Amino acid sequence: MKKWRLGILLGVIFFGIGSAVFFNNPEFKLVSIQIEGNNFVSQDQIMKFSKPYLGMNVVWVRYFSDLKSDLLTAFPQIEKLKVRITYQDGITLHVKEKPPWVSFWVSDKVLLVAKDGTILNDGVHSPALENSEKLLIIRGVAPQFFTGKQVNQKLLSNIEQVVVTVRRYFPGDNLQLEFKQSSFSEDGIVFEELELLKDDTIRIKLGSFEDLDVKFKLLQAYLSTVPVEQQQKIQAIDIRMPPKVIIKDGE
């Protein structure tokens, strides 16, 4: 029994000594950090939070440090983050950012926003994105709803209904949604006058949120009967009072 206890004690001692030697070995100190996959969060921003970990043991940084949680907390734009040891003295940060859901035109800035309301960019620098032309552009929302790195949640819940309906009927079209009149209360945001701009030419008057699905069905049905070359001559479509469809031609 005593030999068994002695064996465990010696094992613990040797393990502790070995760990101390390994974690203090200068050959395994972190000197290189590579970053991949980032778009909205810059290399400099990520490195600012990563630099304090330079000089630490790479295994410690990968498996036991707060580097990953620190970066996820500091940058809500990041959806997932993987830390991989690529060299005995280097790691690579594989960044996966949240995809943009809609874009807001606010005070001459274009803000790209994720589905959860995270503001992905600063409005000044908008990185090149695939299929960015398919993002729904939203105008007419006051700057007060955009604070820090998050869109007002009441605004987001109201807008989601419109965005989902718009994309159900026009999934790949070039569209801009404008809130002409709106009010804010404790109960939420009331949009009293909505307009949709299709293909940068056709202005579609939607009115209020009421019967949006009916209005879009009506709009889709009408446009399906009009040849594309004929649609280019349309200036405005008024569907605020379904089943009426009022057309204003450019000629």
N, C-alpha and C positions, 0 to 999 in steps of 0.2 A: 504493500500500500504506500509505504514511504517512497519507494523507487518511482512509483507512478506519479506521485505528487511532485517529486523532484524533476521528473521528465517534463511535466507541464511547465514548471517554473523555469527550467532551462530553455524550453521552447519559446516561452513568452519573452525571456531576456534576449535570446538571439534574434527573435523577430523584431523586438524594439530597436536593438542595435542596428540590424539590417535596414529597417525602415528609416532610422535617423541618418545612416550613411547615404541611402538612396535619395532621400528628400533634400539632403544638403549637398549632393553631388553637383558641382558647377556645370557639368556637361548636360544636365537635365533642367537647367534654369531657362525659363521662357525669355527668348530674345526676339522672336518673330511672330507677328500676328497678321494673318491674311484674312481679308473680308471678301465674301462673294455673295451675289444675289441682291445686294441693297440697291435701292433706286431712290426712294423718298428720303431715307436717312443717309446722310453723307458719310464717307470714310472718316473724315475728321471728327464728326460727332461721335461715331462709334469708338474711335481710338481714344478720345478724351476720357471715356469711361473705362477703357480697357488698359490704359497705360499703368495704373496702379498695380496691375497683376504682373507686369514685366519683372523679371528677376525671381519670380516664384517657380517652384517645381511644376513642370508641365502636367504631370499626373494629378497633382493637387489641384491645379487650376481646372483641369477637365472634370474631375470627379467630385471634388469636395468644396470648391470655392463658390462664391456668390456671383461670379461673372455673368452667368446666363440670366439669373433672376434680376440682377442689376440692370442689364440691358433691356429686358422685357418690360421692366417698370419704367425706365427712363424714356423708352420709345414705344408708345402704344401703336405706332404704325407697323411694328413687327408682329406677325402672327405666330411664327415658329422660329426657333433658333437652335441650331445644332453646333456643338463645339467638338471638333475632332483634332486629335493629335496627328500632325502630318510629318513632323521631324522630332528628333530627340529634344530639340530646343524651340519647337514651333507648333503653333496651332492654327487652324482655319475656322473662321466663323461663317457658317452657312446660314444666310438670312433669307427668310421667306416673309415678304410683306403682305399686308392685307390688300386685296384687289380693290380698285376704285369702283364704286357703285353708281354714283352720279357726280356731276360737277356743278358748283354754284358760282355764279358771277356776282361777286360782292365787292362794292367799292372799287371797281376797275381791276379786281383780282379774280383769278380763277382758282377756286378751292376744290380739290378732289377729295371726295368723302367716301369712306368705306360703309358697308351695310350697317355696322354697329354704331355709326356716327363719328368715327375717328376721322379727324382732319389730317390728311396724308401729307400735304405740302404746305408751304408758307404763302402760296398765292403769288409769289414773285418768280420762283423757279418751278416750272412745270416740266418734269422729265418726259422724254419721248416714250409713249406707250403704244402697245399694239392695240388696234381697233379702238383708238381713242375717239374716233369720229362717231362711234356708236353710243358713246356715253350721253345720257340725257342731260342737257344743260338747263339749269333752273335759274331764273332771274326774278328780281323783285322782292327778295327776302332781306329784311333789315340786318345790318351788321351786328346788332345786339344779340342775335341768336348764335353767333360764332365766337366763343370765348375759349382761350387756351387751345387745347388740342381736341376739343369735342364739340359737336353740334348739339344745340338744345334738344333734349329728348322728346319734348312735346312737339316741337317742330318736325322732328324725324318721324314720329308715329303718324302725324297727319300727312306728311308727304309720301310716306311709303304706300298708302292706299292709291294715290295718283300714279306713282311710278309703276307699280305692279299692273295697274289697269292699262296704262299707256303701252307698256311693253308686251302685254298680252295680245294686243291688237296690232301693234306696229313694232315687232321685235328688233328689226335691224335698220329702221329708218333714222334719218338725220332729223332730230327733234329738239326744240327748245320750249320749255314750259315757263310761262311768266305769270307771277301773282300780281295782278293789277291793284287789288284792294285786299287788305287783310287786317285783322284785329287780334289782340292777344289778351287772354284773361286767365284766371286760375284754372278754369275748366279746359283750357287748351287754346289752339289757334284756329281762328275762323277765316277761311279764304272765301271771299264773297265774289271774286271775279277772276276766273282763270282763263288764260289764253295759251294756245299751242301754236308754235311756228314750225311748219313742216317743210323740209328741204329748203329752208331759208327764204321761201317765197309765199307759201300759203298760210295766212293767219286764220286760226280756227278759234272762234269764241265758244268757250265751254260753260261759262257762268260759274255757278257754285259747285260744291262737291256732290250735290244731290243728283241721283240718277246718272252717275258717271258711266257706269257700265252700259246703260241704255244709249247714252250719247255716243259712245265709241262704237257700239254696234251699228248705229245709224250712220256714223261717219264712214266706217269701213265699207258698209253696204253701198253707200253713195259713190265713194271713190273707186270701188270695183267696177262700176258701170261707166267710168270716164276714162278714155284713153290717156296714156301718160302725156302725150304732146298737148292734149286738151287741158290737162291738169296744170300745166305750166302757165296757162292764161288766167287761172283763178287767183284772185287777190285775197279773198276772204270767204270763210264758211261760218255761218252762225247756226249753232245747234243748241243754243241756250234753252229753247223751249220745244223739246221733242214732242211729237214726231216731225215738227217743222224743220226744214233744212233751207236756209237762205243763202244764196250764192251771189257773190259779187265778182264779176269778171273784170279783167284788165282792159277789155275792149269795149 
